[in-house]
């Protein structure tokens, strides 16, 4: 077993310079786009009207999606059978199906040619529709929300003939490129629909961390094939991505530096930042109407149900996540050792270093509610 490095070795000299002396230059060059915050007390409210007003505050969806194929990465992390105090997953750790339906409706009205809902369904290569039904979602309602709605389980090759290889721009530190389901490449517009949550290995899981699920377990899973993908994956991505105990299938690019830290608080934030740089997010939406505090799913000890009663949307994922982290009561520019990044490096800063966007609140135009008006402290 490879020895895990201690925290003091977790950041390279180049990254330390980026976080320190070079950081102001990066903040000034990274794009900062508007972010909208709305109050939503319950999923029984008119989510179509609330989200529509948010999209209007961002300049409307028509110019972004009209005539285009739009891929929406959902957050349905973990098995549908796992529940917190018996609550439906959409009220705790999944994005809520009513938020999904409202988004799909607006995409259709804005002229999207096709809306494709994506998620790497945990532990299965079954159709995504079955996974949704097991989660208590109405697939038929989603299908009726726009003229053409498709579904793809991206945990394996799915309906594609090949995997897409997405190259990481700039100077990646983990992998030069990632092999993913064709749906992430064959889309004109990419949307990350996330949940407002903390995360055991990344501090927070918002629109950026949601895209960790872009990686198919057929290649990056614990039971991935050594040479070729295992098209019937049954596990998560712990061995490859979290701890580096093995490499992905040889059909995909291997690690740039196999001697790098095996610590999950080092590896996962960097992989997330690279995945989001390789497949840029055009629209980030974060469901914070109801959620959970203390972690990303019911399998984390001590998690609790919370009701921040907010929805957040933005045209840049790093800026959107920075605003969301501030709404949660955290400093989006905090470094390792400070909440919520006590045991990990800050994914937002790593993504900023790769040019994916700005996490500098002073540069972000917040519309609708202010951060102060929306704030809901996740810290106990």
Protein Blocks (a to p, Z undefined) as FASTA:
>chain_A
ZZdddfklmpcfklmmmmmmmmmmmmmmpccddddddddfbfkbcfklmmmmmmmmnnpj
klmmgopacddddddehjfkbcgehiafklmmgccfklmmmmmmmmmmnopabdcddddd
ehiabdfklmmmmnopafklmmmmpmbdcdddfkbnmjafbdcddddehjafkbgbdcdd
fklmmpcbdcddddddddfklopacfklmmmmmpcfklmmmkbcfkbccfbbfbdfklmm
mnopaccdfkbccdfblmbcfbfklmmmmmmmmmmmmmccfbdcddfkbccehiabfklg
hiacddehpacddfbfklmmmmmmmmnopafkbcehiacklmbccfklmmmmnonaccbf
klpccehjafklmpccfbZZ
